[in-house]
Each structure stands twice: as structure tokens, then as C-alpha cells.
Amino acid sequence: MRWEYISQNFIEDQIRKPNLFLDETKLDINYVPEELPHRDKELIALSQLFLILLTQPNLISRRVLITGIIGVGKTVTVKYFGRMILEAAEKREIKIRYLHINCRKERTGYKVLIKIMKSFENNFPNRGLSHQDIIDVLCDMLNRNNLHLVLVLDELNYLIGKNDDLIYTLTRINDESFNTAQRLSLIGIVRNISCLNNLDESTLSTLQRNIISFEKYDKKQIRDILRSRAKVSLKPRVFNSAILEMIAEIVQKKGDMRKSLELLWSSTKIAEAKELKAITPECVRLANNQIIPSNSLGFLKSIKTHKLVLIASILNILKKPDTFNTDISTIQDEYSHFCENIGSPPRSYSQIMNYLHELQNYGIISIKINSRNIKGRKSQISINDYSIKELETSLISILKGRGIYI
């Protein structure tokens, strides 16, 4: 047999596929947007605390602590504030430097100090100087350049409890000097304020004077932020309000904005791979499975047959393009049709309702009451955490094993 070499360039193949992004970097967690919805209160608080750096430069230093669970916008808000204060300082010809360091990456106080110095002088030596030597060099540099450093230590908890005195040193950098210019302000970012319990009392007291707590985003806020990011990152008609609502529904419990942005990005990538012109509900389900893989569908084998038929009925409705949810009446009609095909009498309405609530407890479906008044109350049933295709494949296999063909 004669083998022929076929040249394949998979990158070129991907380039030829439809591109649904305007700029996918604007869905990255490190991107600082031009608009920052729903963090005005926190930005105002930071502005009030640091205003004196502009009105009376180098008169005092600020020490602020930012707290909040993951995905509530702590880092992006502080970076946004950093951009604001630099613009205001430049306008008034005041010399301020903003430096954001992630302590999780640097891990030790010494590495943090080296990172600070290399931001001023790239050739600064990596070793050979003590903590205090580096602090002295930093203070001298700030004084010579008439500069105020706003230092942000993100994920500060990684430095706490390691017998590392950097935090103590930075909070007292000018304690031994009288009536001298204050050159360094500190912003610490932590998820949980309880990590500060490992600090000595004086350092703890200093950091606890100014605390800004970030609450988790609610569903509406997540949807607003997604819309703001989608407009600048995706092409028109790639997304719609229903897709953003679906993503917000998935992540609202934890209020994690990072996951919502990742879901939007992954959903778009899946749509591209399928050569679609827009994101579909199934793209979001598949993306959600990829980010946090759902449990094995093996548990379906333990579910009674009529419940599986009911699931199949729901899947048959939701697998239609752009169908995000359905209602009980539609499910009941579809279920009755399925029962007729397999020659089995359908269960009663009340039993179907019991089944639906059990399926919700399994985590297969989501039931949401959508109403503006009591008379207009209506249940909406959706599937967000599983791929419709994967569920359907498993169901068909299990029911086939029971002699039922749907």
C-alpha cells in the first residue's frame, strides 16, 4: 500500500471557521473594563479614603483592607480605582505610583519586596540584601523622586502565618521618623477577614481601621455585568438577553462573577467549534459541564421508569433550538404522548408534580416560579447543569435495557 503524506494545518482550519468574538481578552478576569457596574459604593469609599493623597500629598499614609468571597469584583475594583487615582494625580502633577502584587504568586515577603523594587529598577538584584536593606533602598528612592507608592497586596492571606514580618514593616515604615513625608499607602485584599487573627495585635489594629466589604452579586447584577462585557467582547447577535439570563441563573447562588465570565467565554468557544452563528442554550450547558464537570449520570439507573420517561419528555422539549425552559402543562402533554407510545398509562398531575420536585432534588432540573401576581404564577422548568445530548443518550440506553424504546 502506498501512503501519501497529507499536509494539515489545524490552525489555518480554525482561522477559517466563523469568529464570534470582537475581542475575547475582554472576558478575561484580568481585564479592567471602561465601565464597572454595581461597584460605585466601593469606589466612592476608596476615593474618600485616598482623597488626601491628592489634596495634601504625602501628609499621611492610608492602610485599607478589602474583603469578600471569590468572584465579587475585589481585584478589578481596586485596579479600576488605581487607574482613577493615577489619572487624577497626573492632572494635578502629583507623583503617585500604583503597584498591584499578587501574594499567591510571590508567596514570601522577600519576593514581594523584590517585585516592588523591580517595578522601579528591572536590574535590581534578586538576592544579597536583607529585608531592611531593601526597605531602606525603597524609602530612599521614594524620597528622592518625591513619589507616593500605593501598594496593593492581593491575596494577602498567603503572607500571613508564615513568620513573615513584611506586613508589620510596611504598616510602620515611617514610625521612627518624625514630621517626614509619608510615601507609602497599603491596600490589602483578602477573602476572609478571619485570616488576620494570626497577625500581632498592633498590626491587626492598624489594618482594621478601614475595611471595605464586598457583598456577592445578585442575579440582576450578574446579568448587567455580563451584558456590559458581552457588548465589548462579542459580535452583534452572538448573544441575547435569554442567554445572559441563563448564565446568571446558573451562577447566582454563589454570585461568582469569574465563573459567569468564564461561562460566557466557553459558551462562545463551543458555538464557534460547532460553527454556529450564535450561542445556544446547549452551548451554555456544555460549557457549564466543562468548567465544573457534573457528576456521573450513573445514578439515573436507580430512578424508576416513569420518572425517566418524564425526564425524556422534558429533554424532548428543551432540545429544540433556543428553548431555554418550559412549563408544566407542556411537559404533561409531552409526557402523555410518550406514555401512549410505550403503552403505559400516564401518572396523575399530582404525581407528576411530585416527580418534578424529586428531579429538582437530584439536581437534574431547576424549577422557578415566575410571577408578577398570584393569578399569573407559573412554574418554569429548565436544565442548566447537564448537556441535553448526554442526558438523552444515557436515558435511551437505560430505558432500552428495560425493554422500553422511546
Secondary structure, DSSP 4 states (H G I P E B T S, - for coil): ---------HHHHHHHSPP-BS-GGGGSTT---S--TT-HHHHHHHHHHHTHHHHSTTS---EEEEE--TTSSHHHHHHHHHHHHHHHHHHTT--EEEEEEEHHHH-SHHHHHHHHHHHH-TT--SSSS-HHHHHHHHHHHHHHTT-EEEEEEETGGGGTTSS--HHHHHHTTTTTSSS----EEEEEEES-GGGGGGS-HHHHHHHTTSEEEPPPP-HHHHHHHHHHHHHHHB-TTS--HHHHHHHHHHHTTTT-HHHHHHHHHHHHHHHHHTT-SS--HHHHHHHHHHHSPPPPGGGGGGS-HHHHHHHHHHHHHHTSTT---B-HHHHHHHHHHHHHHHT-PPPPHHHHHHHHHHHHHHTS-EEEEE-SSSTT-EEEEE--SS-HHHHHHHHHHHHHHTT---
